[in-house]
Amino acid sequence: MVPSRSWSLNLIKQKQMPEHILRHSVMVCAVALAVARACRETGGEVKIDLVEASAILHDICKIDTIKSGGDHALMGRLLLEEYGYPEVGRIIGQHVRLNNYILDEALIVNYADKRVMHDRVVLLSERFSDLLKRYGTDDARRARINDLFEKARQAEALIVRETALVPEELNRLNLVAGNDPFYGKNCFLREYCTIEDEN
């Protein structure tokens, strides 16, 4: 079972996801859907609705960990399992670290998250350079970030090998974010806007 878009948006509102995390999640969703469609075009059997729900909800517990610490991927997995969506939970639980390297919904969402810096699609090298600057404060953290970078490159190589996707072309999504179905009129997610914002 996969939650509907309206259910996902209601959960986002209920969890009071900050707008910057929401913007990031929407762009991750756009990248993930582009990769999933490329996969489907070359015969892959990924489920588009599962990719969409998992991508938009991948950081659903991020604010909890910012406030009180913990593993937001694990917390997100457990939350979605509680609500009766174990497949979405399984994917959210792997958006930081993958369990294996097969081209499935989990790898697609994991890769999409690695391609989005804040709310902008960038190359893996730029994303991980930023992570090193912000979080690479000691040798252990730098080693962990570099390890994730190598794994992201491995995921990208698999996607390129299995689909006709050119990684650099994903950067074009920066030009069409306002067209994303999660946006409303002139503001982000119509439900989040006041009437004044819409005008």
N, C-alpha and C positions, 0 to 999 in steps of 0.2 A: 504494500500500500504506500502511496505517495500523497503527502498533504497537498491540498489545493493552494493556488497562489493566494487566495484571500485568507486561508488559514495561516499561511506563512507570514503574511503581512500583519495579521492580528497578533501573532506571537511576537513579532518584532516590536509592535507597539506596546504589548503587554510587558515585555522585557525592557522597554524604554531604551532601545538601542540608540546611542548617540548618532547624530546625522553623519559625522565623518566616517564612522564604521559602516553605516548604511550605504553611503556612496561607494565605499570600497567594495562592499558585498555586491552591489548592483553591477559594478564593473567586472568583478570576478565572475559573476553570473553570465555576463555578456561574452567574456572570453571562453568560459566553459562551454557555453552553447555553440560558439563558433567551432571549437575543437570537436565537440560531440557530433555536430553536423558533418564535419569533414570526415570523421570516423564512419558515420553512417553511409556517406557517399561512396566509400571504398569497401563496403560490405560489413563493417563492424556492427555489432548488435547492442550498442549501448542504448539505454533508455533515456530519452531526452527529458521527460518530465522528472525523472529521478535526479538527473544532473542539475536541472534548474532549481528544484527544491533544495537540494543539498548545497548548491553554490550560494544561493541567497541566504541560507541559514548557517553557513559554515562558521561565522563568528558570533553566533547567537549568545554565547556565554563570555565573550571577550570582556565586556564591561565588568562582569563579576570578578574576573581574575585581575583586572586593573585595580579594582577596589580592594580585593582581599587575597590575591595570589591564587595559585593553582594552575592546573592544565586546562585551558579553555577548550581544547579539542576533546579531551576526555569528558569534561562537564557537558559539552554540547551533545556528545554521543549519548550520554546517560539521560539527558533531558528529552531527546527525541525518542529514545527507547521507552521512557515513562509515558509519553504521549501515544505510544503504539506505532511508531515509525522506525523500527529497528534498521531497515536498509538505509534510510537517510542518516540515522545515527552512526551506522558503520562507516559511511563515507565521511561525515563530519569528523569522526574520530581519527581519520587518516589524513586530514587536510594539512597537517604539519609534517607528519612522518608516515610514509606508506608501509603497509605490511608486506607488499610484494609489487613486482614491476610487470604487471600485465595491463594491457590497454583496456581499462574498464572505467566506470563512473568515478571511482575513488581516485584513480590516477589523473583523470581529467580535471577534477576539482582541485586536487593538490597542485597540479601544474598551473592552472589558471590563477590560483592564489599567489603563486611565486612570480607570475608575470605582472601583477598589479601592485604598484607602489602608491600607497594612499588610494587615489581614485583615478590613476592614470596607468595605461598599459605601457610597460617598458620591457627592454630585453632582460634576460636573466642576469647578465653581468651588471647592469645598472641597479637592479633590485638588490642584489647581494652586496654590492659595494656600499649601498646605503645602509643595509643591515649591519655590515661590519663597522661603519662609522658610528652608528647609533648604539649598537649593543655589544660590539667586540671589545669590551673593556678589559679582558684578561685572556690569557692563552687558551683556557678551557672553552670560553665562549667563542673565541675566534675559530677554534678547531671545530666546534659544533656547527657554526655558520658555514664554514668551508665544506664540511661534510654534507650539509643540506644542499649547498650549491652544486656539488658533484652529483648528488642524487637527482636534483632538478634537471641537470643537463642530461642525465641518463633517461629521465622521463621524456624530455623533449626529443631526444634522439629516437626513442621508441615511437613517439607520435609521428615524427617526420618519416620514419621508415614505413609505418603502417598506413599513412594517409598521404594525401597530396598537399598537406598544409605546409606553408612557408612561414616559419615563426615570426619573421619581421612584419608580415602582412597583418598580424593581429594588432599592431600599433595603430592601424587605421580605425579601430574601434574608438579611439580617442576623439575622432571627428563626429561620431554619431551617437554619443551617449544620451543626448537629449531625446532621441527617438526611442530609447529603451521603453518597453511596456511598463516598467516600474515607475516611470516619470509621469507627472501629470501637468498639463499646461506648461506654465513657465517656472514651475517649482518642482522640487523633488518630492515624489510621492504625495499626491494631492491631499491625502488625509492628514499629512503633517503640516499643511500650509494654512495660514489664515486667509480670509477673503482679501485682505489688503495685499498679501503676498501674490495672490493670483492676478491682481490688477497690475 
